[in-house]
């Protein structure tokens, strides 16, 4: 199947997204999440972007970040919404005993 762009997916296509976050210093820890793609909003709305930015920034900084992101974007913005399906975690701290 040839797609017109890397993000142009047919509606019947199954997309799985894998994410792994790890601590590379001892004691090692990691979490891996397998997720299914639920939605891809191109571009995301101002409200969607603001809701995400508010998780990490105070209100004035979040509003400024979103405004600059929407006004000065250099590529296509896409908000991927995923549903976590499987989690795998491990913490080697218990091995210290």
Helices and strands as residue ranges (DSSP letters): E 16-23, E 29-42, H 46-53, H 59-71, E 78-91, G 92-96
